[in-house]
Amino acid sequence: MGTWRTSARRLLRKSPVAYRVVRRAEAAARAAVHAWREPPVRALPASLDEQAEWQEELYLLDDDPWNFERSPYEQGKYQHTLDVLTADGARYESALEVGCSIGVFTEMLAPHCGELVAVDISATAVERAEARVAGQPHVRVERMVLPNEMPGGTFDLVVCSDVLYYLEGPSLAKTVDAIAGTIRPGGALVVVSWLGTFGPMSGAELHATLRHLLPPSFRLDRSERRDVDGPQGIGYQLDVYRREPSAAADGDGS
Ligand SMILES: C[S@@+](CC[C@H](N)C(=O)[O-])C[C@H]1O[C@@H](n2cnc3c(N)ncnc32)[C@H](O)[C@@H]1O
């Protein structure tokens, strides 16, 4: 992508008019992406196929559509999440990150995991995440559409940061069920969500709903709300659920 762009730019610089036209088109595309990002400008796609197509378009138009690499809000959210996850030097034998995007948090989490599987619905995002964690054989990045696809195996940590509110009712229930089923007894589920409304439900509604959707063997261990300056001036919530260590015998179906 980078090489293609560099050569294209070199060619365009030879023709100032064409260069200006292309730069204007690029700026318009970027503005459209930013407008899309600002809820409630655009209703989210209904089906998972449309969702996949929409996310893919975002990543094709912008290398980092949510500015994860540079936004102080996103960086603060990642650091907060990491601090909570690694308190007291905690390490994870096997972790799953759902909706990993371009892998900014994946890279931060990787040193604290024996194995890390990171998945995203967008093939382009997956490519960028793979490049970011290249040379770390214990990290695997895959394109997957939850809940239709789920990585095999079990995990002692699953991270869902700003992803579950994209899913509407039945897909959300199916996803939560599938995720809960992969968490080992004693393992943790961390859900972080911007509290505004972008998807079928707000982040605040999602966090309230999760308390009912998760099987009884999951108890809320920690819940922190940060009223920091995120999109639209709204902050986020971070919830940590822990699966009871004796859950295998609970017969809760997970
Ligand atoms: C807003 S980004 C959040 C990225 C990162 N987790 C964070 O907190 O900054 C949401 C990501 O979830 C992915 N995503 C959305 N729906 C998904 C699904 N059904 N299955 C897998 N990934 C999905 C999108 O492609 C996007 O990269």
The ligand as a MOL file (V3000), in Angstrom:
LIG
                    3D

  0  0  0     0  0            999 V3000
M  V30 BEGIN CTAB
M  V30 COUNTS 27 29 0 0 0
M  V30 BEGIN ATOM
M  V30 1 C -14.1220 0.9970 16.8270 0
M  V30 2 S -13.0220 -0.2710 16.3800 0 CHG=1
M  V30 3 C -12.2900 -0.6620 17.9610 0
M  V30 4 C -10.8690 -1.1150 17.8320 0
M  V30 5 C -10.1460 -1.4490 19.1340 0
M  V30 6 N -10.6820 -2.6560 19.7320 0
M  V30 7 C -10.2040 -0.3160 20.1100 0
M  V30 8 O -10.7690 -0.4150 21.1750 0
M  V30 9 O -9.6640 0.7440 19.8090 0 CHG=-1
M  V30 10 C -14.0990 -1.6610 16.1650 0
M  V30 11 C -13.4430 -2.7970 15.3890 0
M  V30 12 O -14.2800 -3.9440 15.4760 0
M  V30 13 C -14.3460 -4.5770 14.2220 0
M  V30 14 N -15.6170 -5.3220 14.1540 0
M  V30 15 C -16.8650 -4.7970 14.0840 0
M  V30 16 N -17.7820 -5.7820 14.0460 0
M  V30 17 C -17.0910 -6.9610 14.1120 0
M  V30 18 C -17.4770 -8.3420 14.0980 0
M  V30 19 N -18.7670 -8.6960 14.0100 0
M  V30 20 N -16.5050 -9.2880 14.1600 0
M  V30 21 C -15.1830 -8.9220 14.2380 0
M  V30 22 N -14.7680 -7.6380 14.2510 0
M  V30 23 C -15.7050 -6.6680 14.1930 0
M  V30 24 C -14.2290 -3.4410 13.2110 0
M  V30 25 O -13.7420 -3.8370 11.9600 0
M  V30 26 C -13.2780 -2.4700 13.9140 0
M  V30 27 O -11.9410 -2.6860 13.5280 0
M  V30 END ATOM
M  V30 BEGIN BOND
M  V30 1 1 1 2
M  V30 2 1 2 3
M  V30 3 1 2 10
M  V30 4 1 3 4
M  V30 5 1 4 5
M  V30 6 1 5 6
M  V30 7 1 5 7
M  V30 8 2 7 8
M  V30 9 1 7 9
M  V30 10 1 10 11
M  V30 11 1 11 12
M  V30 12 1 11 26
M  V30 13 1 12 13
M  V30 14 1 13 14
M  V30 15 1 13 24
M  V30 16 1 14 15
M  V30 17 1 14 23
M  V30 18 2 15 16
M  V30 19 1 16 17
M  V30 20 1 17 18
M  V30 21 2 17 23
M  V30 22 1 18 19
M  V30 23 2 18 20
M  V30 24 1 20 21
M  V30 25 2 21 22
M  V30 26 1 22 23
M  V30 27 1 24 25
M  V30 28 1 24 26
M  V30 29 1 26 27
M  V30 END BOND
M  V30 END CTAB
M  END
